[in-house]
Amino acid sequence: MVKDRRILLAVTGGIAAYKAVYLARRLVERGADLEVIMTESARQFVGEQTFAAVAGKPVTTDLFGTDRVSPHTELGRWAELIVVAPATAASLSKLAAGLSDDLLSATLLATAAPVLLAPAMHTEMWEHPATQRNVTQLIQDGHRLIGPAVGSLAGGDEGTGRMVEPEEIVKAIEAAFAGPLSGWRVLISAGGTREPIDPVRYVGNRSSGKMGYAIAESAAARGAEVLLVTSSHLPLPAGVESFPVETAEEMADQVWRLAHTVDVAVLAAAVADFRPVAQFDSKLRRADGIPELILEPTPDILAGVTQLDDRPFVVGFAAETGSLEGARRKVTDKGVDLLVANNVSDEGSGFGTDTNRVTIMRPDGSTDEWPLLGKRQVADRLWDLVLQIRQS
Ligand SMILES: Cc1cc2nc3c(=O)[nH]c(=O)nc-3n(C[C@H](O)[C@H](O)[C@H](O)COP(=O)(O)O)c2cc1C
């Protein structure tokens, strides 16, 4: 899955640069968020306008004089994966040596993202001891190489050095993004719902959505297809499809519609238990006196999912203030496969914080108390646990 993945395609100066246009196109068709950089030599082979048109955005070609203040660090940090295709002997040698005297080499040095290299050159250049030394170094440095293939080369020659076909590179990119959850479709709910009182006021809670977003981000990073039903407005993690909602009713509609299509549902949203029976059409005014708010229960989203005939593996969340007894009852009453309970009145735990201290509860009555962790760490441990349970 490359959908919404931030991929930087670096094109260097070999004949196979024309094939990189097709590679760019395939990535865009699959929904990748693509940026293209080109070396000066690459532009001798294919015009930057071609890549700009395919990617739908300008191509970056220089360290200096562009709209970006610091293109190499910006692009290096932005990218989740960098693909150098074609990768010339010259560019391989710069990368192996750690040079950073142009946009490509500086970007490759300024990134922590994985780098996939698709070498393309004449056989003599590929087999030269210097190139082979560089390749050994690059592999040692943690870079991945795809190819070169054996076949016809420019000028009618035959041999090793042909860039692997764009389709193969796409597969390698997809494999690079595939993680332990690849092939899983997961549904996550996040945020606190808002139940309208009048057009400007609502009954709400303090949930920020950070825990649910961390779970979504972690699942996407592990290769899952992620559907996020959310009432929060946090920035959407890469590779996550969002279904914005506001009220418990809207959240229930979306979650129930999607739940039977997924393998795992993690319901981390703080859903209001009650909502005003009637919503006032116009803003309530102090002068009109104290309004009477009558509340009614909202739909029980968790129970609705566990009661589905083709139910997914269900992870519920319980926010408690004080004893976790209520959470323990929820495990059996709601029929969840795992419950993540937290005392939101604990310091560093619960709504709005970046950390959480949770207790994992299983239907067999066993519990695990996890230490205070960053929300992303909680999310990572949670997916490890779900994977372990589902594979046992
Ligand atoms: C017609 C032509 C074709 C070339 N094809 C290749 C090639 O396929 N692979 C390669 O490593 N170098 C090739 N080169 C040499 C590179 O363009 C040259 O080494 C250049 O400095 C590479 O710069 P770059 O890696 O910054 O793009 C070719 C040169 C010419 C004139």
The ligand as an SDF file (V2000), in Angstrom:
LIG
                    3D

 31 33  0  0  0  0  0  0  0  0999 V2000
   24.1680    9.3950  -23.1710 C   0  0  0  0  0  0  0  0  0  0  0  0
   24.5890    9.1550  -21.7400 C   0  0  0  0  0  0  0  0  0  0  0  0
   24.0260    8.1410  -21.0350 C   0  0  0  0  0  0  0  0  0  0  0  0
   24.4370    7.8790  -19.7300 C   0  0  0  0  0  0  0  0  0  0  0  0
   23.8690    6.8530  -19.0510 N   0  0  0  0  0  0  0  0  0  0  0  0
   24.3120    6.5410  -17.8220 C   0  0  0  0  0  0  0  0  0  0  0  0
   23.7420    5.4410  -17.1270 C   0  0  0  0  0  0  0  0  0  0  0  0
   22.8590    4.7550  -17.5950 O   0  0  0  0  0  0  0  0  0  0  0  0
   24.2400    5.1750  -15.8980 N   0  0  0  0  0  0  0  0  0  0  0  0
   25.2260    5.9140  -15.3230 C   0  0  0  0  0  0  0  0  0  0  0  0
   25.6610    5.5810  -14.2190 O   0  0  0  0  0  0  0  0  0  0  0  0
   25.7470    6.9790  -15.9660 N   0  0  0  0  0  0  0  0  0  0  0  0
   25.3160    7.3160  -17.1840 C   0  0  0  0  0  0  0  0  0  0  0  0
   25.8500    8.3860  -17.8390 N   0  0  0  0  0  0  0  0  0  0  0  0
   26.8530    9.2030  -17.1640 C   0  0  0  0  0  0  0  0  0  0  0  0
   26.1880   10.1480  -16.1690 C   0  0  0  0  0  0  0  0  0  0  0  0
   25.2560   10.9750  -16.8160 O   0  0  0  0  0  0  0  0  0  0  0  0
   27.2400   10.9730  -15.4440 C   0  0  0  0  0  0  0  0  0  0  0  0
   28.0750   10.1300  -14.6860 O   0  0  0  0  0  0  0  0  0  0  0  0
   26.6440   12.0510  -14.5640 C   0  0  0  0  0  0  0  0  0  0  0  0
   27.6940   12.7540  -13.9230 O   0  0  0  0  0  0  0  0  0  0  0  0
   25.7200   11.4790  -13.5220 C   0  0  0  0  0  0  0  0  0  0  0  0
   25.2990   12.5000  -12.6310 O   0  0  0  0  0  0  0  0  0  0  0  0
   24.1920   12.2900  -11.5470 P   0  0  0  0  0  0  0  0  0  0  0  0
   24.4330   10.9870  -10.8910 O   0  0  0  0  0  0  0  0  0  0  0  0
   24.3720   13.4540  -10.6340 O   0  0  0  0  0  0  0  0  0  0  0  0
   22.8800   12.3650  -12.2490 O   0  0  0  0  0  0  0  0  0  0  0  0
   25.4420    8.6810  -19.1300 C   0  0  0  0  0  0  0  0  0  0  0  0
   25.9620    9.7380  -19.8540 C   0  0  0  0  0  0  0  0  0  0  0  0
   25.5570    9.9720  -21.1350 C   0  0  0  0  0  0  0  0  0  0  0  0
   26.1830   11.1140  -21.9210 C   0  0  0  0  0  0  0  0  0  0  0  0
  1  2  1  0
  2  3  1  0
  2 30  2  0
  3  4  2  0
  4  5  1  0
  4 28  1  0
  5  6  2  0
  6  7  1  0
  6 13  1  0
  7  8  2  0
  7  9  1  0
  9 10  1  0
 10 11  2  0
 10 12  1  0
 12 13  2  0
 13 14  1  0
 14 15  1  0
 14 28  1  0
 15 16  1  0
 16 17  1  0
 16 18  1  0
 18 19  1  0
 18 20  1  0
 20 21  1  0
 20 22  1  0
 22 23  1  0
 23 24  1  0
 24 25  2  0
 24 26  1  0
 24 27  1  0
 28 29  2  0
 29 30  1  0
 30 31  1  0
M  END
$$$$
